[in-house]
Amino acid sequence: MDYISTRGLAPKVTGTQALLNGIAPDGGLYIPAQPLAPLPAGADFKTTMEALLERFFDDIPEAVRKDAVAQALSRFRDSEIVPLKTFDNLSFLELFHGPTYAFKDVALTLLPHLMRYAAQTAGINRVCVLTATSGDTGSAAMRGFADIPGTSVLVFYPKVGTSEIQRRQMVCCPGGNVSACAIEGNFDDAQAAVKAAFADPALADRARAAGCLLSSANSINIGRLFPQICYYLDCARRLGRPFDVVVPTGNFGNILAAHYAWQLGAPIERLTVASNANRVVCDFVRTGCYDARREFRITNSPSMDILVSSNVERLLWLLSKGNDVEVRTWESQLKAEGHFALSGYPLHDLKTKFASGWATPEETEAAIADIWRNYHYLADPHTAIGWKVNRDLPVTGRPTVIAATASPWKFPVTMLRALTGKTISDEFAAAGGLAALTGETPALVDLKNAPILHDAVTFRDTVPETICRTFSL
């Protein structure tokens, strides 16, 4: 499998080269150069993951791929890796049984091993991984890469917006090669700064002089995106019939993985984008107009507090049937004017395959309470939005799978308020109250007394200096 850029102005590369580059030299994102034929159905999670890696990273030896899968899956708490909790015709696909209790772990327990091999093969001494996070990617990247030889990680996260537990997962993460830095701004500021760093030739020159390569662990990197396809293919095996998928969506990577799973043979009929009050992707699916010219809102579902969703660019390439000229036009309009609009068959195909909906913070908490009342099931705020959006859509009669993207114990203040109406601002005290109310054992409470190891703060325009200082470039 070779890879090309969505913008069409970068040379074709191999899988390992795409892994290492993260983002293409022309600013585009890598996509497979060859058509995607269906994968054999019916295999278990481990076998499916191995088959995915063989398809997408066939230039990595089989023994390396299998070892990477074995090491990654050994870090999950449940033998099913992603359990499917079913209530009548509705299922919650629990993606949070990895080391940091979020769906990012499925890929980020695997990516470090693949990237280390790719770097060794390319003769690169050190891979410096830059990542922007709205909450969960940062800790998953740090835990995944911690103490992996030949790698260093720097995570930028919004100073205000993540939950305290999400923040502590980053700032308390041990490992001599990992760092976290708050940015004065929101996730879009962090993501824009990281993308600008990859496009900065002076920074690239300094990295090369230091024997380093700058790469990414965000879902802009195919090594983060493609492993997530596995759990939708595994859903198809377990359900055994056509189904619908609902994905709480921030940077659009997780639902794009479901779209790729459909291309690879999973019988997914409807893909539903579930958004919070920022709703930019929801509105895009509904109207075909991507318009980031709106007020940025900090909500109780912080991982979706995003206005510029990177992986929409890959969807644009698919919708335009590989027309990189159109993709460049749309992306240029978004950068210059803050919006663009689809028409013709791209708009038709978008509306045919996707549905969407959104929820306010108040509706989110009402949904958490309804799910608990109806199913005695704790759903985190992002998952609850998926449930609310699905409830409001026309019933299809097919099984519906809602991606449960994070553990509810990462957001105990919101969870407790939703179930009792009481606000306890201290997240660890709230976790205790939630445990007493539900009878469930809280997770992540050990973070309360963990030492702070990373306390740096920067601004968007000083991110390059922070990168050079952290990586000693």
Buried (B, 14 or more C-beta within 10 A) or exposed (E): BBBBBBBBBBEEBBBBBBBBBBBBBBBBBBBBEEEBEEBEBEBEBBBBBBBBBBBBBBBBEEEBBBEBBEEBBEBBEEEEBBBBBBEEEBBBBBBBBBBBBBBBBBBBBBBBBBBBBBBBBEEBEBBBBBBBBBBBBBBBBBBBBBEBEBBBBBBBBBBEBBBBBBBBBBBBBEBEBBBBBBBBBBBBBBBBBBBBBBEBEEBBEBBEEBEBBBBBBBBBBBBBBBBBBBBBBBBBBBBEEBBBBBBBBBBBBBBBBBBBBBBBBBBBBBBBBBBBBBBBBBBBBBBBBBBBEBEBBBBBBBBBBBBBBBBBBBBBBBBBEBBBEBBBBBBEBBEEEBBBEBEEEBBEBBBEBBBBBBBBBEBBBBBBBBBBEEBEBBBBBBBBBBBBBBBEBEEBEBBBBBBBBBBBBBBBBBBBBBBBEEEBEEBBBBBBBBBEBBEEEBBBBEBBEBEEBBEBEBBBEBBBEBBBBBBEB
